[in-house]
């Protein structure tokens, strides 16, 4: 992503987005996992950049099943599309019966105590975190948001109304990414308490994937710990 989004950003803006050309940007290596390349290659602000660009559709699939369908949809769509892809294999979330629908968010777990909203390859980890929370008596409602632009406003509002408390989780900076998008949406349509888990205005570091997830609070265990603490603070 350092070479597909950040370095050619001016060309994307002027030569693709402004004339609304039929170009798809689908390079990999988004997020923290770049094979220990560290902060020079870790792109954790691409959602912020691309969803703010006029006319740029922005999608972040959760696993291989959804990715195949997203790429087919993007190829058939007329206009610029950014698909956020990651390095290496991902944890599978969906089965063969899943159907991606552009612009639609998906409830992947029902709950009543707290709403967890995630996107991309972080969503399967959030589902695992929800299972850990269930063991503590906290039932999390999990909403997966593959299409980051345009957002599924009704689904986001409904998920917030379900519990009255929203925690967003993303392998991305919390500034302008999924958390920012959800906060913007709910502030306009259904004011709700929102807490954002992700990179807190920092660059990444060079380490193993598991160590990076723990460091930034994005592993299933660390997400569950933080959500449980937030839930207790509200009780």
N, C-alpha and C positions, 0 to 999 in steps of 0.2 A: 504493500500500500504506500510505502514511502515513495515509490517510483511511479505509482499509478494515480495517486491523489495529490500528495503534498507538493512534490517537485513540479509537476505539470499543471498546477492549479490555475494559473492565469490562462493557459491554453484551454483548459476545460471550460472556464468561465466565458472566455471570449469566442472561442471557436466551436464549442458544442452547446453550452447552455443558452447563450444569447440568441443564436440563430435557431435554437430548438431542433438540433440535428438528431437523426435517428442513430444514436451511438450508445452502446452498452459498455459500462466500465465494470469489469468482473474479476479484477486481479485479487489474489489471495494475500495472506499474511496480515490481515487486520487484527488489531488487538495486541495482546501481550506475547503471544507465542510465536517467536521468530527464530527459534533455534539458538538461543543465547546471544543473539546479535545485539541485544540491549536497546537502550533508548534511541539510538540513531535510526533503528528500523522499526521500532514499535510505534504504530500509529493508533492513538487512542482518542483522537478528536475528529475522525473522519465523518462520523454521523453528524456532529455539530456543523462541520463545513458543508457537507453535501445537502443536508436537509434545509439549510439556509439559502441554498442557491436556487433562484427562481426557476421553476419548471423541471427540477431534477427529482424524479421519482427515486425513493430511497428504500431499499429492502434488505433485511438481515435474517436469512433463514436459520433455523435451529439445528438442522441435521442434514444428512445426505438425502433422505427422502424428500424433505421440503426443498432442498437446494435444486434437485433435478427439476421439480415442477416450477420453481421460481425462474430458472434459466430458460425453460421453454416459454413461460409467459413473457419474459423480458424480450426474447427473440422475436416474438410476434407483436409486441407493443410498438407503436409508432411514437418515437420521441426518446429523449435521453433518460437512461436508467442507471442507477448505481446499485450494484448488488454487493453487499459486504460479505466476503468470503474469508475463511480462516485457514491457517496452515495445519495440515495433517488431518487425521481422522477425528470425528466428533462423536460424542455419546449420542446414541439414537434416541429420539423422543417419540416419533410417530411410526405407525405401522403402515402396511401397504394400502390400507383403506383411506388414508388421509388425503384430502384434496385442498391444495392451497387456493385461496381466493384473494385476489388482489384487493388491498385496502381493508381486509377483515382481520381483526384480532381473534384469538382462539382461547377459550377457557380450557386449560389442560388439567385443572384440579379444582374441585369444589371445596369451599370452606366458608366459615362465618366470622372468624376472629380478626383476620388481617388480610388485606389484598396485596399480593406480591405481583409486580408487573416486571416482565423481563423481555429480552429480545435476543436473537441470534443464538450462538452456542452456549450462552450463559443460561438459557431457559432450562435445559435438562438438569443443570446443577441446582437451579432454584427448585425444581420439582423434587430433587433428592433432599434439599433443605426442608421442604414442606413435610416430607416424611419424617425427618428428624424432629421437627416441631410437633408433629402429631403425637410422637412419643412423650412429649412434655405437656400434652393436653391442649396444644394450640393448633387450631384448625385453620390452615392458610388456604386462601382462594388464589389460584395462580392463573394469571392472564399472560399469554404469549403474544407479543406484538411484532410480527414479521415485517409488516409494512409501516415504516416510520414516517413516510410521507407519500401519500396522504394518510393521516391517522384515522382510525376507526373510533370516532368520538362517542357514538352511542355505547359501544362496548366498554370503553374506558369509564364512562359515567356510570354505567350499570355495575361494573366491578367495584367502583368506589362506593356506590350506594350499598353494596352488599355488606360491607364491613365498617365503613366510615373511617377507615385508616389505611393508607396506601404506602407501601415501601417499594421503590423501584430498584432494580438490580441490573447492572450492566458492566461488561468488560470494556470500559470506555470511561472517559472523563464524565463526571456528573454535570459539568458545565455545558449546557447546550445540547446534550445528547438525549437519550430516552427519558431520563429523569426530568430534564428541563422541559421536554415536550409534554410529558404527563402533567407537570405542574402548571404549565401554560394552559393546557386544555381544561383542567379541573378548576383553575382560578376563574375561568370564563363561564363554565357550564355547570359546575357543581363543587363549590369550595369545600375542600377536604384537606385534612392534615396529610402531608406527603413528606416522607424521608427518603433520601437518595443514597444508595450504596453503589460505590464504584471508585474510580481514581479521583482523589480529592485534590485537584489542581496540582498534580505532580507528574513528572515524567516517569517512565518505567525504569526497570533495572535489568541486568543480565543475571538470569538464574534459571533453574529448572521450571517447567510448567507448574508443577504442584507447589513449589516454593513461591512462585509469583502469585498464584491464586490465594495462598494463605496470607502473603504479605499485604495484599490489597483487599483482603476480606471477601474474596469471591468464590472460595471453595464452598461446597455444600455445608460443611461443618461451620465455617466462619460466618456464612450467611445466616444459618440457623441461630448461632450465638447472638449475632447482632439484632436479628428480628425478635428473638425472645427477650432481650434486654429492652428493646423499644416497647414491646408489648407490656412488659411488667411496669415500665415507667408510666404507661397510660392507665394501668389498672387501679 
